[in-house]
Amino acid sequence: MNDEEWSAVQYQFDESVDLLDAFEQAAIEHLEVSNERTIVIYSHTIFDLEVDTGSLADAQSVSVEVFDVSSDHSAPNDPDPVALTESVIDELTATVRVGWVRC
């Protein structure tokens, strides 16, 4: 990964999502920082996920930023942050059966 900072990617869910339950059901590691923010470890990547509308237990929209990508990741030297963030959003929403759109 290069040393550039990546912008957060914003997502809106079709309905409110209990992200804490979704993380648990999908067996995705995370560390709650506050009621609106968690650090997520998924697929050799560390994300900063912040709820824009609601809370982690009742999220309607979120911003996800890539913090770091493991050097073991099989992506190109400069992986696409949208593809990385969408993979974790796909996993979460598929687990709780909710649709989403990128804003």
N, CA, C and O atoms as CSV, one atom per row, in Angstrom:
chain,resi,resn,atom,element,x,y,z
A,1,MET,N,N,0.840,-1.169,0.000
A,1,MET,CA,C,0.000,0.000,0.000
A,1,MET,C,C,0.883,1.229,0.000
A,1,MET,O,O,1.925,1.248,0.656
A,2,ASN,N,N,0.476,2.259,-0.731
A,2,ASN,CA,C,1.253,3.487,-0.694
A,2,ASN,C,C,0.899,4.286,0.551
A,2,ASN,O,O,-0.008,3.908,1.292
A,3,ASP,N,N,1.608,5.390,0.790
A,3,ASP,CA,C,1.409,6.152,2.010
A,3,ASP,C,C,0.315,7.214,1.889
A,3,ASP,O,O,0.097,7.978,2.829
A,4,GLU,N,N,-0.374,7.274,0.752
A,4,GLU,CA,C,-1.455,8.230,0.598
A,4,GLU,C,C,-2.597,7.885,1.531
A,4,GLU,O,O,-2.810,6.718,1.859
A,5,GLU,N,N,-3.344,8.916,1.964
A,5,GLU,CA,C,-4.557,8.660,2.713
A,5,GLU,C,C,-5.681,8.464,1.729
A,5,GLU,O,O,-5.750,9.160,0.716
A,6,TRP,N,N,-6.574,7.517,2.013
A,6,TRP,CA,C,-7.711,7.277,1.157
A,6,TRP,C,C,-8.933,7.934,1.764
A,6,TRP,O,O,-9.099,7.950,2.984
A,7,SER,N,N,-9.773,8.467,0.926
A,7,SER,CA,C,-11.014,9.086,1.382
A,7,SER,C,C,-11.988,8.004,1.823
A,7,SER,O,O,-11.957,6.871,1.342
A,8,ALA,N,N,-12.844,8.387,2.746
A,8,ALA,CA,C,-13.888,7.462,3.188
A,8,ALA,C,C,-14.908,7.281,2.073
A,8,ALA,O,O,-15.170,8.198,1.294
A,9,VAL,N,N,-15.474,6.087,2.011
A,9,VAL,CA,C,-16.520,5.760,1.051
A,9,VAL,C,C,-17.812,5.642,1.850
A,9,VAL,O,O,-17.849,4.980,2.887
A,10,GLN,N,N,-18.869,6.284,1.365
A,10,GLN,CA,C,-20.126,6.324,2.118
A,10,GLN,C,C,-21.145,5.357,1.521
A,10,GLN,O,O,-21.263,5.216,0.304
A,11,TYR,N,N,-21.877,4.698,2.416
A,11,TYR,CA,C,-22.897,3.727,2.035
A,11,TYR,C,C,-24.177,4.004,2.802
A,11,TYR,O,O,-24.144,4.415,3.961
A,12,GLN,N,N,-25.300,3.775,2.146
A,12,GLN,CA,C,-26.597,3.891,2.791
A,12,GLN,C,C,-27.296,2.540,2.670
A,12,GLN,O,O,-27.269,1.908,1.614
A,13,PHE,N,N,-27.925,2.103,3.768
A,13,PHE,CA,C,-28.626,0.827,3.793
A,13,PHE,C,C,-30.099,1.036,3.476
A,13,PHE,O,O,-30.644,2.112,3.720
A,14,ASP,N,N,-30.747,0.000,2.928
A,14,ASP,CA,C,-32.176,0.066,2.619
A,14,ASP,C,C,-33.030,0.181,3.872
A,14,ASP,O,O,-34.130,0.733,3.846
A,15,GLU,N,N,-32.506,-0.345,4.962
A,15,GLU,CA,C,-33.177,-0.238,6.264
A,15,GLU,C,C,-32.106,-0.241,7.344
A,15,GLU,O,O,-30.948,-0.568,7.085
A,16,SER,N,N,-32.505,0.126,8.558
A,16,SER,CA,C,-31.533,0.182,9.655
A,16,SER,C,C,-30.899,-1.179,9.891
A,16,SER,O,O,-31.553,-2.217,9.790
A,17,VAL,N,N,-29.598,-1.149,10.210
A,17,VAL,CA,C,-28.830,-2.379,10.413
A,17,VAL,C,C,-28.187,-2.342,11.793
A,17,VAL,O,O,-27.594,-1.338,12.187
A,18,ASP,N,N,-28.311,-3.449,12.526
A,18,ASP,CA,C,-27.577,-3.607,13.772
A,18,ASP,C,C,-26.208,-4.154,13.379
A,18,ASP,O,O,-26.024,-5.364,13.249
A,19,LEU,N,N,-25.257,-3.252,13.194
A,19,LEU,CA,C,-23.921,-3.652,12.739
A,19,LEU,C,C,-23.222,-4.553,13.738
A,19,LEU,O,O,-22.472,-5.444,13.342
A,20,LEU,N,N,-23.452,-4.340,15.021
A,20,LEU,CA,C,-22.819,-5.189,16.033
A,20,LEU,C,C,-23.266,-6.640,15.852
A,20,LEU,O,O,-22.452,-7.560,15.931
A,21,ASP,N,N,-24.564,-6.841,15.610
A,21,ASP,CA,C,-25.089,-8.179,15.358
A,21,ASP,C,C,-24.549,-8.726,14.034
A,21,ASP,O,O,-24.188,-9.899,13.945
A,22,ALA,N,N,-24.495,-7.882,13.018
A,22,ALA,CA,C,-23.986,-8.317,11.708
A,22,ALA,C,C,-22.523,-8.749,11.805
A,22,ALA,O,O,-22.144,-9.771,11.233
A,23,PHE,N,N,-21.697,-7.982,12.527
A,23,PHE,CA,C,-20.292,-8.370,12.714
A,23,PHE,C,C,-20.203,-9.735,13.392
A,23,PHE,O,O,-19.412,-10.588,12.990
A,24,GLU,N,N,-21.025,-9.930,14.426
A,24,GLU,CA,C,-20.991,-11.191,15.158
A,24,GLU,C,C,-21.437,-12.353,14.273
A,24,GLU,O,O,-20.780,-13.393,14.237
A,25,GLN,N,N,-22.556,-12.180,13.558
A,25,GLN,CA,C,-23.065,-13.247,12.684
A,25,GLN,C,C,-22.077,-13.596,11.573
A,25,GLN,O,O,-21.931,-14.764,11.213
A,26,ALA,N,N,-21.399,-12.581,11.028
A,26,ALA,CA,C,-20.453,-12.801,9.927
A,26,ALA,C,C,-19.061,-13.176,10.425
A,26,ALA,O,O,-18.166,-13.437,9.622
A,27,ALA,N,N,-18.872,-13.205,11.744
A,27,ALA,CA,C,-17.570,-13.511,12.348
A,27,ALA,C,C,-16.481,-12.566,11.834
A,27,ALA,O,O,-15.378,-12.992,11.492
A,28,ILE,N,N,-16.818,-11.269,11.787
A,28,ILE,CA,C,-15.862,-10.240,11.378
A,28,ILE,C,C,-15.344,-9.551,12.637
A,28,ILE,O,O,-16.117,-9.046,13.452
A,29,GLU,N,N,-14.020,-9.542,12.777
A,29,GLU,CA,C,-13.405,-8.918,13.944
A,29,GLU,C,C,-13.560,-7.406,13.892
A,29,GLU,O,O,-13.416,-6.787,12.837
A,30,HIS,N,N,-13.855,-6.824,15.048
A,30,HIS,CA,C,-13.953,-5.368,15.128
A,30,HIS,C,C,-13.695,-4.936,16.564
A,30,HIS,O,O,-13.816,-5.728,17.499
A,31,LEU,N,N,-13.345,-3.684,16.720
A,31,LEU,CA,C,-13.090,-3.094,18.025
A,31,LEU,C,C,-13.907,-1.815,18.117
A,31,LEU,O,O,-13.622,-0.838,17.425
A,32,GLU,N,N,-14.916,-1.822,18.968
A,32,GLU,CA,C,-15.754,-0.646,19.124
A,32,GLU,C,C,-14.958,0.490,19.763
A,32,GLU,O,O,-14.326,0.310,20.804
A,33,VAL,N,N,-14.997,1.644,19.135
A,33,VAL,CA,C,-14.331,2.838,19.647
A,33,VAL,C,C,-15.337,3.715,20.369
A,33,VAL,O,O,-15.021,4.322,21.393
A,34,SER,N,N,-16.567,3.781,19.826
A,34,SER,CA,C,-17.667,4.533,20.426
A,34,SER,C,C,-18.967,3.930,19.922
A,34,SER,O,O,-18.946,2.905,19.239
A,35,ASN,N,N,-20.103,4.549,20.247
A,35,ASN,CA,C,-21.400,4.057,19.773
A,35,ASN,C,C,-21.568,4.233,18.264
A,35,ASN,O,O,-22.441,3.617,17.652
A,36,GLU,N,N,-20.722,5.081,17.672
A,36,GLU,CA,C,-20.823,5.375,16.248
A,36,GLU,C,C,-19.612,4.940,15.435
A,36,GLU,O,O,-19.593,5.130,14.219
A,37,ARG,N,N,-18.604,4.364,16.075
A,37,ARG,CA,C,-17.364,4.073,15.355
A,37,ARG,C,C,-16.758,2.756,15.810
A,37,ARG,O,O,-16.774,2.417,16.994
A,38,THR,N,N,-16.215,2.012,14.829
A,38,THR,CA,C,-15.514,0.769,15.133
A,38,THR,C,C,-14.366,0.581,14.140
A,38,THR,O,O,-14.427,1.047,13.002
A,39,ILE,N,N,-13.351,-0.092,14.581
A,39,ILE,CA,C,-12.240,-0.473,13.718
A,39,ILE,C,C,-12.494,-1.927,13.313
A,39,ILE,O,O,-12.739,-2.783,14.163
A,40,VAL,N,N,-12.432,-2.194,12.010
A,40,VAL,CA,C,-12.791,-3.504,11.474
A,40,VAL,C,C,-11.566,-4.154,10.830
A,40,VAL,O,O,-10.814,-3.502,10.105
A,41,ILE,N,N,-11.378,-5.436,11.101
A,41,ILE,CA,C,-10.321,-6.206,10.454
A,41,ILE,C,C,-11.023,-7.236,9.575
A,41,ILE,O,O,-11.748,-8.102,10.063
A,42,TYR,N,N,-10.788,-7.122,8.257
A,42,TYR,CA,C,-11.473,-8.000,7.314
A,42,TYR,C,C,-10.603,-8.197,6.086
A,42,TYR,O,O,-10.147,-7.227,5.480
A,43,SER,N,N,-10.377,-9.421,5.726
A,43,SER,CA,C,-9.669,-9.774,4.499
A,43,SER,C,C,-8.335,-9.036,4.345
A,43,SER,O,O,-8.091,-8.374,3.336
A,44,HIS,N,N,-7.490,-9.161,5.352
A,44,HIS,CA,C,-6.147,-8.573,5.353
A,44,HIS,C,C,-6.157,-7.040,5.305
A,44,HIS,O,O,-5.170,-6.420,4.908
A,45,THR,N,N,-7.281,-6.436,5.713
A,45,THR,CA,C,-7.415,-4.980,5.651
A,45,THR,C,C,-7.980,-4.464,6.963
A,45,THR,O,O,-8.816,-5.115,7.590
A,46,ILE,N,N,-7.518,-3.290,7.371
A,46,ILE,CA,C,-8.054,-2.624,8.552
A,46,ILE,C,C,-8.853,-1.420,8.080
A,46,ILE,O,O,-8.357,-0.589,7.320
A,47,PHE,N,N,-10.107,-1.337,8.543
A,47,PHE,CA,C,-11.018,-0.266,8.163
A,47,PHE,C,C,-11.428,0.553,9.376
A,47,PHE,O,O,-11.486,0.043,10.495
A,48,ASP,N,N,-11.710,1.814,9.143
A,48,ASP,CA,C,-12.358,2.682,10.122
A,48,ASP,C,C,-13.788,2.851,9.635
A,48,ASP,O,O,-14.020,3.470,8.596
A,49,LEU,N,N,-14.743,2.310,10.371
A,49,LEU,CA,C,-16.152,2.406,9.999
A,49,LEU,C,C,-16.834,3.350,10.974
A,49,LEU,O,O,-16.809,3.130,12.185
A,50,GLU,N,N,-17.440,4.397,10.444
A,50,GLU,CA,C,-18.136,5.376,11.273
A,50,GLU,C,C,-19.569,5.526,10.773
A,50,GLU,O,O,-19.816,5.688,9.578
A,51,VAL,N,N,-20.500,5.470,11.715
A,51,VAL,CA,C,-21.916,5.600,11.380
A,51,VAL,C,C,-22.228,7.077,11.166
A,51,VAL,O,O,-21.945,7.913,12.025
A,52,ASP,N,N,-22.812,7.387,10.015
A,52,ASP,CA,C,-23.203,8.767,9.708
A,52,ASP,C,C,-24.588,9.083,10.253
A,52,ASP,O,O,-24.833,10.181,10.752
A,53,THR,N,N,-25.501,8.103,10.153
A,53,THR,CA,C,-26.863,8.272,10.631
A,53,THR,C,C,-27.216,7.079,11.498
A,53,THR,O,O,-27.238,5.944,11.022
A,54,GLY,N,N,-27.496,7.333,12.783
A,54,GLY,CA,C,-27.824,6.269,13.723
A,54,GLY,C,C,-26.643,5.939,14.612
A,54,GLY,O,O,-25.818,6.798,14.924
A,55,SER,N,N,-26.576,4.682,15.014
A,55,SER,CA,C,-25.491,4.184,15.864
A,55,SER,C,C,-25.080,2.816,15.338
A,55,SER,O,O,-25.694,2.308,14.400
A,56,LEU,N,N,-24.063,2.218,15.921
A,56,LEU,CA,C,-23.638,0.885,15.491
A,56,LEU,C,C,-24.769,-0.133,15.627
A,56,LEU,O,O,-24.842,-1.088,14.854
A,57,ALA,N,N,-25.650,0.070,16.608
A,57,ALA,CA,C,-26.748,-0.860,16.831
A,57,ALA,C,C,-27.969,-0.553,15.970
A,57,ALA,O,O,-28.919,-1.337,15.942
A,58,ASP,N,N,-27.953,0.586,15.262
A,58,ASP,CA,C,-29.111,0.996,14.460
A,58,ASP,C,C,-28.649,1.931,13.343
A,58,ASP,O,O,-29.054,3.092,13.287
A,59,ALA,N,N,-27.794,1.413,12.451
A,59,ALA,CA,C,-27.154,2.246,11.430
A,59,ALA,C,C,-28.006,2.353,10.171
A,59,ALA,O,O,-28.575,1.370,9.697
A,60,GLN,N,N,-28.078,3.568,9.645
A,60,GLN,CA,C,-28.773,3.797,8.375
A,60,GLN,C,C,-27.781,4.138,7.269
A,60,GLN,O,O,-27.997,3.793,6.108
A,61,SER,N,N,-26.697,4.815,7.631
A,61,SER,CA,C,-25.639,5.103,6.664
A,61,SER,C,C,-24.298,5.126,7.380
A,61,SER,O,O,-24.214,5.477,8.557
A,62,VAL,N,N,-23.241,4.746,6.650
A,62,VAL,CA,C,-21.904,4.657,7.231
A,62,VAL,C,C,-20.864,5.209,6.262
A,62,VAL,O,O,-21.086,5.283,5.053
A,63,SER,N,N,-19.730,5.591,6.827
A,63,SER,CA,C,-18.538,5.937,6.054
A,63,SER,C,C,-17.464,4.928,6.426
A,63,SER,O,O,-17.239,4.652,7.604
A,64,VAL,N,N,-16.801,4.377,5.411
A,64,VAL,CA,C,-15.767,3.375,5.642
A,64,VAL,C,C,-14.487,3.854,4.989
A,64,VAL,O,O,-14.467,4.199,3.807
A,65,GLU,N,N,-13.413,3.872,5.776
A,65,GLU,CA,C,-12.114,4.310,5.279
A,65,GLU,C,C,-11.107,3.181,5.465
A,65,GLU,O,O,-11.105,2.505,6.494
A,66,VAL,N,N,-10.266,2.982,4.481
A,66,VAL,CA,C,-9.200,1.985,4.584
A,66,VAL,C,C,-8.070,2.595,5.413
A,66,VAL,O,O,-7.536,3.650,5.072
A,67,PHE,N,N,-7.712,1.916,6.508
A,67,PHE,CA,C,-6.571,2.336,7.323
A,67,PHE,C,C,-5.284,1.725,6.805
A,67,PHE,O,O,-4.273,2.408,6.643
A,68,ASP,N,N,-5.339,0.410,6.545
A,68,ASP,CA,C,-4.122,-0.291,6.148
A,68,ASP,C,C,-4.486,-1.593,5.454
A,68,ASP,O,O,-5.502,-2.214,5.764
A,69,VAL,N,N,-3.649,-1.996,4.520
A,69,VAL,CA,C,-3.787,-3.261,3.818
A,69,VAL,C,C,-2.527,-4.061,4.082
A,69,VAL,O,O,-1.417,-3.558,3.909
A,70,SER,N,N,-2.696,-5.308,4.502
A,70,SER,CA,C,-1.560,-6.168,4.793
A,70,SER,C,C,-0.681,-6.345,3.561
A,70,SER,O,O,-1.177,-6.399,2.436
A,71,SER,N,N,0.609,-6.434,3.777
A,71,SER,CA,C,1.536,-6.688,2.665
A,71,SER,C,C,1.317,-8.089,2.087
A,71,SER,O,O,1.781,-8.384,0.986
A,72,ASP,N,N,0.609,-8.956,2.827
A,72,ASP,CA,C,0.288,-10.306,2.344
A,72,ASP,C,C,-0.924,-10.316,1.418
A,72,ASP,O,O,-1.230,-11.335,0.800
A,73,HIS,N,N,-1.611,-9.182,1.323
A,73,HIS,CA,C,-2.816,-9.102,0.487
A,73,HIS,C,C,-2.423,-9.300,-0.973
A,73,HIS,O,O,-1.401,-8.778,-1.419
A,74,SER,N,N,-3.225,-10.047,-1.712
A,74,SER,CA,C,-2.874,-10.374,-3.093
A,74,SER,C,C,-3.319,-9.305,-4.092
A,74,SER,O,O,-3.295,-9.544,-5.300
A,75,ALA,N,N,-3.722,-8.139,-3.610
A,75,ALA,CA,C,-4.153,-7.057,-4.502
A,75,ALA,C,C,-2.940,-6.352,-5.089
A,75,ALA,O,O,-1.819,-6.550,-4.620
A,76,PRO,N,N,-3.156,-5.531,-6.112
A,76,PRO,CA,C,-2.052,-4.753,-6.681
A,76,PRO,C,C,-1.421,-3.839,-5.629
A,76,PRO,O,O,-1.952,-3.692,-4.529
A,77,ASN,N,N,-0.293,-3.230,-5.972
A,77,ASN,CA,C,0.399,-2.349,-5.027
A,77,ASN,C,C,-0.478,-1.216,-4.527
A,77,ASN,O,O,-0.304,-0.759,-3.397
A,78,ASP,N,N,-1.406,-0.756,-5.334
A,78,ASP,CA,C,-2.296,0.332,-4.942
A,78,ASP,C,C,-3.746,-0.139,-5.107
A,78,ASP,O,O,-4.420,0.241,-6.065
A,79,PRO,N,N,-4.229,-0.980,-4.155
A,79,PRO,CA,C,-5.564,-1.530,-4.297
A,79,PRO,C,C,-6.642,-0.446,-4.271
A,79,PRO,O,O,-6.466,0.607,-3.659
A,80,ASP,N,N,-7.747,-0.720,-4.940
A,80,ASP,CA,C,-8.870,0.196,-5.038
A,80,ASP,C,C,-9.615,0.241,-3.699
A,80,ASP,O,O,-10.131,-0.784,-3.254
A,81,PRO,N,N,-9.682,1.418,-3.045
A,81,PRO,CA,C,-10.358,1.497,-1.742
A,81,PRO,C,C,-11.845,1.185,-1.837
A,81,PRO,O,O,-12.413,0.633,-0.895
A,82,VAL,N,N,-12.490,1.524,-2.953
A,82,VAL,CA,C,-13.915,1.223,-3.103
A,82,VAL,C,C,-14.130,-0.287,-3.141
A,82,VAL,O,O,-15.040,-0.792,-2.483
A,83,ALA,N,N,-13.325,-1.003,-3.885
A,83,ALA,CA,C,-13.448,-2.465,-3.943
A,83,ALA,C,C,-13.211,-3.085,-2.567
A,83,ALA,O,O,-13.911,-4.020,-2.177
A,84,LEU,N,N,-12.238,-2.571,-1.842
A,84,LEU,CA,C,-11.954,-3.100,-0.502
A,84,LEU,C,C,-13.111,-2.839,0.455
A,84,LEU,O,O,-13.525,-3.740,1.185
A,85,THR,N,N,-13.643,-1.601,0.459
A,85,THR,CA,C,-14.730,-1.278,1.383
A,85,THR,C,C,-16.017,-1.992,0.988
A,85,THR,O,O,-16.784,-2.413,1.854
A,86,GLU,N,N,-16.258,-2.132,-0.310
A,86,GLU,CA,C,-17.484,-2.806,-0.736
A,86,GLU,C,C,-17.479,-4.280,-0.364
A,86,GLU,O,O,-18.543,-4.864,-0.159
A,87,SER,N,N,-16.308,-4.890,-0.273
A,87,SER,CA,C,-16.268,-6.305,0.107
A,87,SER,C,C,-16.775,-6.498,1.534
A,87,SER,O,O,-17.514,-7.446,1.801
A,88,VAL,N,N,-16.394,-5.624,2.441
A,88,VAL,CA,C,-16.860,-5.765,3.823
A,88,VAL,C,C,-18.338,-5.369,3.942
A,88,VAL,O,O,-19.075,-5.987,4.710
A,89,ILE,N,N,-18.776,-4.363,3.207
A,89,ILE,CA,C,-20.192,-3.972,3.214
A,89,ILE,C,C,-21.041,-5.099,2.630
A,89,ILE,O,O,-22.102,-5.416,3.168
A,90,ASP,N,N,-20.585,-5.705,1.533
A,90,ASP,CA,C,-21.293,-6.847,0.940
A,90,ASP,C,C,-21.474,-7.976,1.956
A,90,ASP,O,O,-22.562,-8.535,2.095
A,91,GLU,N,N,-20.403,-8.296,2.654
A,91,GLU,CA,C,-20.446,-9.383,3.638
A,91,GLU,C,C,-21.448,-9.066,4.748
A,91,GLU,O,O,-22.261,-9.916,5.114
A,92,LEU,N,N,-21.391,-7.847,5.284
A,92,LEU,CA,C,-22.298,-7.460,6.372
A,92,LEU,C,C,-23.756,-7.472,5.933
A,92,LEU,O,O,-24.610,-8.033,6.619
A,93,THR,N,N,-24.037,-6.856,4.796
A,93,THR,CA,C,-25.433,-6.746,4.358
A,93,THR,C,C,-25.996,-8.091,3.888
A,93,THR,O,O,-27.188,-8.349,4.053
A,94,ALA,N,N,-25.164,-8.938,3.312
A,94,ALA,CA,C,-25.624,-10.280,2.931
A,94,ALA,C,C,-25.980,-11.082,4.176
A,94,ALA,O,O,-26.931,-11.864,4.169
A,95,THR,N,N,-25.219,-10.886,5.232
A,95,THR,CA,C,-25.458,-11.606,6.481
A,95,THR,C,C,-26.816,-11.254,7.071
A,95,THR,O,O,-27.529,-12.132,7.556
A,96,VAL,N,N,-27.178,-9.972,7.033
A,96,VAL,CA,C,-28.456,-9.534,7.635
A,96,VAL,C,C,-29.532,-9.294,6.578
A,96,VAL,O,O,-30.630,-8.837,6.894
A,97,ARG,N,N,-29.211,-9.605,5.321
A,97,ARG,CA,C,-30.168,-9.527,4.207
A,97,ARG,C,C,-30.775,-8.129,4.042
A,97,ARG,O,O,-31.992,-7.946,4.088
A,98,VAL,N,N,-29.895,-7.166,3.852
A,98,VAL,CA,C,-30.289,-5.770,3.635
A,98,VAL,C,C,-29.554,-5.267,2.409
A,98,VAL,O,O,-28.388,-5.603,2.203
A,99,GLY,N,N,-30.221,-4.469,1.596
A,99,GLY,CA,C,-29.580,-3.872,0.445
A,99,GLY,C,C,-28.828,-2.604,0.812
A,99,GLY,O,O,-29.007,-2.058,1.901
A,100,TRP,N,N,-27.988,-2.140,-0.098
A,100,TRP,CA,C,-27.207,-0.930,0.154
A,100,TRP,C,C,-26.911,-0.230,-1.156
A,100,TRP,O,O,-26.983,-0.825,-2.231
A,101,VAL,N,N,-26.574,1.056,-1.045
A,101,VAL,CA,C,-26.093,1.841,-2.189
A,101,VAL,C,C,-24.891,2.645,-1.733
A,101,VAL,O,O,-24.797,3.058,-0.577
A,102,ARG,N,N,-23.960,2.862,-2.678
A,102,ARG,CA,C,-22.821,3.721,-2.393
A,102,ARG,C,C,-23.247,5.159,-2.707
A,102,ARG,O,O,-23.824,5.429,-3.760
A,103,CYS,N,N,-22.962,6.056,-1.798
A,103,CYS,CA,C,-23.356,7.456,-1.970
A,103,CYS,C,C,-22.281,8.260,-2.656
A,103,CYS,O,O,-22.453,9.459,-2.878
